[in-house]
Amino acid sequence: MFLTRNKLKRMTFLNPETNSAHIRHGVKTGLAAMLAYALANLLTLNYGYWAALSAVIVMQVNVADSIRMCWYRFSGTAVGAVIGIVSILAFPETPAMTMAALFCSVAFCAYMTRFNIRYRMAAITVTIVVLASIGQPDRVLFGLLRVLEIGVGVISAFLVSILLWPMRAGTALKQRLENHFKTGAILYHDLLEAFLSLQKGVPDDLLESFNASIASDKELFRKVRSHEQLLYHEDMTLLSRKMQTLEKCSEHLRSMLHTLNNVEGKGYEILMEQELKTLAAVTMEAMQAVGQGECPDAVQLKIALEQTENVLKKLRKEGVTQRFYLQKLIQFFAFYHGIHSMAHEMLFYAHACKNRHAVTH
């Protein structure tokens, strides 16, 4: 019996914040350290612990972070090796000159972190190359071998990260986004109910946790785009659209919250209550659909938008809005703009989702 896509996704996804995920991370880190040390011994490198140490440093919970750390350590090590070798060749091996070489090379790397963070790792490598090679018959070769040990550790961690229980940041991001669309729909419902209940105020921090989570999603999205898509096929176009849609919905929710809580005076019953409820219901259904990993119904969204706009035009033509005093009139149209914009964002996403599915299938 075949599994549906949603069931399969729930089975393959493992929340990186869970105890199980960290148990796997611990096992993988231990194996990466063992592999690095074994390879160093196989290559007859004298200081295999540098390889094991490097593997431990770069191993991260998800693949994107592991790739980022591997590249950071490998590139920083390569730059530091070059600077260290230049220092060895430029300064004689005397106590005073060694101190001068260490000062100049490390200071240079520390300054260069202003332009690229990899120079922080370069400073560590420089220190290893300059100081650990003192007294060795061939200091340059000694430094290069230590760099090779670090490279073995980086490669070991990289292989373990992508081959054994790979925890992809892209998978975690999609799950987080879907959960946040569901949460956004609930928050949207709460704001609408408060607005229709004579514009009752809501807690100012209602969206605080939701907005903080979206900020984390943006950082995770950058990791996927910068690192993971180098190894895995990912529909970045649709994922980017989903991220943008959630961000814009969050902005509209913030605007609606601000509008609701920053107008004083007696509330009014809204004549368009039923139309607004219908438009909001269709919008929330669309958000719930995204939360289920599905494409929203663009037709329903378009119909609900047109009906709401037509009713508003009719009421304005009849002069009904004149019963509001200025502050309440501004509040109504500001809140209506938020409702209208939320529906439009979901409509844009529905079209994008449908088009991407048509292309990929």
Secondary structure, DSSP 8 states (H G I E B T S, - for coil): ----HHHHHHHH---TTSHHHHHHHHHHHHHHHHHHHHHHHHTT-S-HHHHHHHHHHH--SSHHHHHHHHHHHHHHHHHHHHHHHHHHHHS-SSHHHHHHHHHHHHHHHHHHTTT-THHHHHHHHHHHHHHHTTT-SSHHHHHHHHHHHHHHHHHHHHHHHHHSS---HHHHHHHHHHHHHHHHHHHHHHHHHHHHTTS----TTTTHHHHHHHHHHHHHHHHHHHTGGGTS---HHHHHHHHHHHHHHHHHHHHHHHHHHS--S-----TTHHHHHHHHHHHHHHHHHHHTT----HHHHHHHHHHHHHHHHHHHHTTGGGGS-HHHHHHHHHHHHHHHHHHHHHHHHHHHHHHHHHHH-
